[in-house]
Amino acid sequence: MQDSIFLKIIRREIPATIEFEDDEVIAIHDINPVAPIHILIIPKKLIPTANDIQPEDAPLVGKMFLVAKQIAAAKGLSERGYRLVMNVGKDGGQTVYHIHLHLIGGKALPFATA
């Protein structure tokens, strides 16, 4: 499998606006935001899709949600609300095959269906 754009960002081969980073997770601003706040929470371990998550990845995936919660609180989104989205596969809208959680907020978001 070819390197994902996210691995290139993690290695600093491609610039990004980093909101959070530790040894396991990086959070960056989306370059095509759909709301005033649109941050991608990405594990540093390459997991192509949610279908590829293994039982041993559970702590890492859980950490992605905790990082999202922490960023949402820091951005003042906790009270009004925000959306967390993970697209899976082509029909699910996934364009980068390296799992990532979209944190979207800062305005009222319409209910979306397929």
N, C-alpha and C positions, 0 to 999 in steps of 0.2 A: 504494500500500500504506500502511495506517495505521501510525503509530508503534507499535513494540513496547513492552511494559512495560520491556524492558531499555534501550531508548533513553531512556525517561523516567528510569530510574535513573541512566544515564550523565550525563544533563543535570541530575541532582539534583532532579527534579520529584517523585520518589517516593523515600522513604528506604530504605536497605539497609545491612546490615552488610558493609563492604568488607574483604576479606582482602588484596587486592593490586590495584594499578592502575598503569598506565603509559599512554603515548600510544595504544597499540593494543588493549590488553586490560584488562578489569576482572574481578575474581573476587569473588563475593559469597556469603554464606551463604544456602542455600535456606530459604525460609520454611516449608516442609513437609518437614523432613529425614526420610530413611528409615534413617539411621544416625547415630551420634554425630557424625561429620564428614560433611557434605554441602555441598559448595561448587560453585557454578556458575562456569565459566570462559567468558567471553563476549567475542567480538571487538567492538570499538567500531564496526566497519563492519557495516552490516546485510547479512547473507547469510541469506535466509529458511530454506533447508534445505540439507542436505549435497548435494542434487542441484543446487544453485545455485552451489556452489564452482567457481571458475574456476582455470585454471592459475596466473594471477597471484596468487591467494589462498593458494597453497601455503606461502609463508613465514609468513603470518599463522596459518594452521591449525596449522602445525608449532609456532609459538610458543605456541599454546594448550596443547599437550601438554607443552612445556618448563615453562610456568608451573604446570601441574598437578603435574609432577614436583617442582618447587621447593616448592610448598605441601605436598605429601605428605611430603617430607623434613622440612620445618619442623614438621609436625604429628606426626612420629614414626611415619609409616605405611610407610616404605620397606621395613623389614625384614619386617613381618608381612603386608603387602600391602594393596591397595585396588583399587577398580574405577573405570574410566573408561568413561562411556557417553555416546553421542550418539544421541538418538532422531530418527528421520527420518519425517516425514509422519504422517498421522492413524493409520494402522494400526501405525506404529512407536511410537506413544505421544507424539508431539510435540504440545505444547499451546501453546508460544510459537514463532511462526515467525520466529526469529532464532537461528541456530545457537548452541549452547552445549554445553559438555562438563561432565558431572556427575562430580565427584570424590567418591567415596563410600568411607568406611572407618571404622575405629575399633572394629569388631567383625567376627567371622567372618560372611561373607556367603554365603547359600545360592546354589547355582547356579541361575540362572533361565533359562527358555526361554519362547518365545512362548505 
